[in-house]
Structure formats: structure tokens, C-alpha cells
Amino acid sequence: MEQRKHWWNGRWGRVARKDVYLRTSGDQWYVEQRAGGSDGVSHFFEYDSEEAALDMVRALLVGPDEWRELSVRPPAR
């Protein structure tokens, strides 16, 4: 699975931190919504197209948080 994008709400701490990830594998696209940092709780969504996955990402980023996109390293070759 390849991670394409990562957004963070800019808050520190297990209670306040939220992350959203966009990943792909073959023809499938995956969105992960995580609350609470690396040990937090995640919800996963699966889509057949990048556009459908990005629609979900946009919906998840709505609200009072100041979301920022974090850079993702390209896969090693």
C-alpha cells in the first residue's frame, strides 16, 4: 500500500490530535481517519476511484481545525 497524502489538524496530544491519510493499492483507494495520534482510534473507508476518496477527505477536513497537508516521501526505488 502506498501513502499518497497526509493531513494533520495541527494539534498536539492524544486527545486533540487528528490525522487523515490517503493511500492506494492497485485500483483501490483508502482513506484513514485517525484520532489520538499513533495509538489512537482509526476509521477506514475504501473507494474505487481517487476522486471518490478525495471527496471523503474534503468532507473530513471540514470544521474548526486548521488542517495542514504534511509532505509524503516518495517510495524508495
CYANA upper distance limits for C-alpha pairs under 8 A (distance plus 0.5 A):
  1 MET  CA     23 ARG  CA      7.13
  1 MET  CA     24 THR  CA      6.26
  1 MET  CA     25 SER  CA      5.26
  2 GLU  CA     23 ARG  CA      5.97
  2 GLU  CA     24 THR  CA      5.84
  2 GLU  CA     25 SER  CA      6.79
  2 GLU  CA     75 PRO  CA      8.11
  3 GLN  CA     21 TYR  CA      7.72
  3 GLN  CA     22 LEU  CA      6.58
  3 GLN  CA     23 ARG  CA      4.77
  3 GLN  CA     24 THR  CA      7.03
  3 GLN  CA     72 VAL  CA      7.82
  4 ARG  CA     21 TYR  CA      8.19
  4 ARG  CA     22 LEU  CA      6.02
  4 ARG  CA     23 ARG  CA      5.79
  4 ARG  CA     24 THR  CA      7.62
  4 ARG  CA     72 VAL  CA      7.19
  5 LYS  CA     21 TYR  CA      6.30
  5 LYS  CA     22 LEU  CA      5.56
  5 LYS  CA     23 ARG  CA      7.59
  5 LYS  CA     69 GLU  CA      7.80
  5 LYS  CA     70 LEU  CA      7.78
  5 LYS  CA     71 SER  CA      7.69
  5 LYS  CA     72 VAL  CA      6.66
  6 HIS  CA     19 ASP  CA      7.59
  6 HIS  CA     20 VAL  CA      6.27
  6 HIS  CA     21 TYR  CA      5.04
  6 HIS  CA     22 LEU  CA      6.89
  6 HIS  CA     69 GLU  CA      6.29
  6 HIS  CA     70 LEU  CA      5.96
  6 HIS  CA     71 SER  CA      7.61
  6 HIS  CA     72 VAL  CA      7.52
  7 TRP  CA     19 ASP  CA      6.12
  7 TRP  CA     20 VAL  CA      5.63
  7 TRP  CA     21 TYR  CA      6.97
  7 TRP  CA     67 TRP  CA      6.84
  7 TRP  CA     68 ARG  CA      5.96
  7 TRP  CA     69 GLU  CA      4.82
  7 TRP  CA     70 LEU  CA      6.22
  8 TRP  CA     17 ARG  CA      8.00
  8 TRP  CA     18 LYS  CA      6.43
  8 TRP  CA     19 ASP  CA      5.09
  8 TRP  CA     20 VAL  CA      7.09
  8 TRP  CA     67 TRP  CA      6.02
  8 TRP  CA     68 ARG  CA      6.02
  8 TRP  CA     69 GLU  CA      6.99
  8 TRP  CA     70 LEU  CA      7.57
  9 ASN  CA     17 ARG  CA      6.97
  9 ASN  CA     18 LYS  CA      6.08
  9 ASN  CA     19 ASP  CA      7.05
  9 ASN  CA     65 ASP  CA      6.11
  9 ASN  CA     66 GLU  CA      6.05
  9 ASN  CA     67 TRP  CA      4.75
  9 ASN  CA     68 ARG  CA      6.86
 10 GLY  CA     17 ARG  CA      7.68
 10 GLY  CA     65 ASP  CA      8.15
 10 GLY  CA     66 GLU  CA      6.91
 10 GLY  CA     67 TRP  CA      6.80
 10 GLY  CA     68 ARG  CA      7.36
 11 ARG  CA     16 ALA  CA      6.26
 11 ARG  CA     17 ARG  CA      5.51
 11 ARG  CA     18 LYS  CA      8.02
 12 TRP  CA     16 ALA  CA      6.70
 12 TRP  CA     17 ARG  CA      5.90
 13 GLY  CA     17 ARG  CA      6.22
 13 GLY  CA     36 GLY  CA      7.66
 13 GLY  CA     37 GLY  CA      7.88
 14 ARG  CA     35 ALA  CA      8.16
 14 ARG  CA     36 GLY  CA      4.64
 14 ARG  CA     37 GLY  CA      6.10
 14 ARG  CA     40 GLY  CA      7.71
 15 VAL  CA     35 ALA  CA      8.08
 15 VAL  CA     36 GLY  CA      5.93
 16 ALA  CA     35 ALA  CA      8.11
 16 ALA  CA     36 GLY  CA      7.10
 17 ARG  CA     35 ALA  CA      6.51
 17 ARG  CA     36 GLY  CA      5.76
 17 ARG  CA     37 GLY  CA      6.30
 18 LYS  CA     33 GLN  CA      8.00
 18 LYS  CA     34 ARG  CA      6.15
 18 LYS  CA     35 ALA  CA      4.97
 18 LYS  CA     36 GLY  CA      6.68
 18 LYS  CA     37 GLY  CA      7.15
 19 ASP  CA     32 GLU  CA      8.45
 19 ASP  CA     33 GLN  CA      6.50
 19 ASP  CA     34 ARG  CA      5.61
 19 ASP  CA     35 ALA  CA      6.99
 19 ASP  CA     37 GLY  CA      7.91
 20 VAL  CA     31 VAL  CA      7.49
 20 VAL  CA     32 GLU  CA      6.06
 20 VAL  CA     33 GLN  CA      5.15
 20 VAL  CA     34 ARG  CA      6.74
 20 VAL  CA     57 VAL  CA      7.70
 20 VAL  CA     60 LEU  CA      8.27
 21 TYR  CA     30 TYR  CA      8.45
 21 TYR  CA     31 VAL  CA      6.05
 21 TYR  CA     32 GLU  CA      5.55
 21 TYR  CA     33 GLN  CA      7.20
 22 LEU  CA     29 TRP  CA      7.83
 22 LEU  CA     30 TYR  CA      6.36
 22 LEU  CA     31 VAL  CA      5.31
 22 LEU  CA     32 GLU  CA      7.24
 22 LEU  CA     53 ALA  CA      8.00
 22 LEU  CA     54 LEU  CA      8.38
 22 LEU  CA     57 VAL  CA      8.22
 23 ARG  CA     29 TRP  CA      6.36
 23 ARG  CA     30 TYR  CA      5.53
 23 ARG  CA     31 VAL  CA      6.88
 24 THR  CA     28 GLN  CA      6.26
 24 THR  CA     29 TRP  CA      4.98
 24 THR  CA     30 TYR  CA      6.43
 25 SER  CA     29 TRP  CA      7.05
 27 ASP  CA     48 ASP  CA      7.11
 27 ASP  CA     49 SER  CA      7.89
 28 GLN  CA     46 GLU  CA      7.48
 28 GLN  CA     47 TYR  CA      6.45
 28 GLN  CA     48 ASP  CA      5.66
 28 GLN  CA     49 SER  CA      7.26
 29 TRP  CA     46 GLU  CA      6.29
 29 TRP  CA     47 TYR  CA      5.50
 29 TRP  CA     48 ASP  CA      6.62
 29 TRP  CA     49 SER  CA      6.73
 29 TRP  CA     50 GLU  CA      6.54
 29 TRP  CA     53 ALA  CA      6.74
 30 TYR  CA     44 PHE  CA      7.49
 30 TYR  CA     45 PHE  CA      6.14
 30 TYR  CA     46 GLU  CA      5.13
 30 TYR  CA     47 TYR  CA      6.71
 30 TYR  CA     53 ALA  CA      7.19
 31 VAL  CA     44 PHE  CA      6.29
 31 VAL  CA     45 PHE  CA      5.61
 31 VAL  CA     46 GLU  CA      7.05
 31 VAL  CA     53 ALA  CA      6.91
 31 VAL  CA     56 MET  CA      8.05
 31 VAL  CA     57 VAL  CA      7.55
 32 GLU  CA     42 SER  CA      6.94
 32 GLU  CA     43 HIS  CA      6.24
 32 GLU  CA     44 PHE  CA      5.14
 32 GLU  CA     45 PHE  CA      6.97
 33 GLN  CA     42 SER  CA      5.99
 33 GLN  CA     43 HIS  CA      5.71
 33 GLN  CA     44 PHE  CA      6.98
 33 GLN  CA     60 LEU  CA      8.31
 34 ARG  CA     40 GLY  CA      6.86
 34 ARG  CA     41 VAL  CA      6.12
 34 ARG  CA     42 SER  CA      4.74
 34 ARG  CA     43 HIS  CA      6.98
 35 ALA  CA     40 GLY  CA      5.80
 35 ALA  CA     41 VAL  CA      6.00
 35 ALA  CA     42 SER  CA      7.00
 36 GLY  CA     40 GLY  CA      4.51
 36 GLY  CA     41 VAL  CA      7.04
 46 GLU  CA     53 ALA  CA      7.98
 47 TYR  CA     52 ALA  CA      6.76
 47 TYR  CA     53 ALA  CA      6.26
 48 ASP  CA     52 ALA  CA      7.79
 49 SER  CA     53 ALA  CA      6.95
 50 GLU  CA     54 LEU  CA      6.59
 51 GLU  CA     55 ASP  CA      6.63
 52 ALA  CA     56 MET  CA      7.08
 53 ALA  CA     57 VAL  CA      6.87
 54 LEU  CA     58 ARG  CA      6.61
 55 ASP  CA     59 ALA  CA      6.83
 56 MET  CA     60 LEU  CA      6.70
 57 VAL  CA     61 LEU  CA      6.77
 58 ARG  CA     62 VAL  CA      7.19
 61 LEU  CA     65 ASP  CA      8.33
 61 LEU  CA     67 TRP  CA      7.24
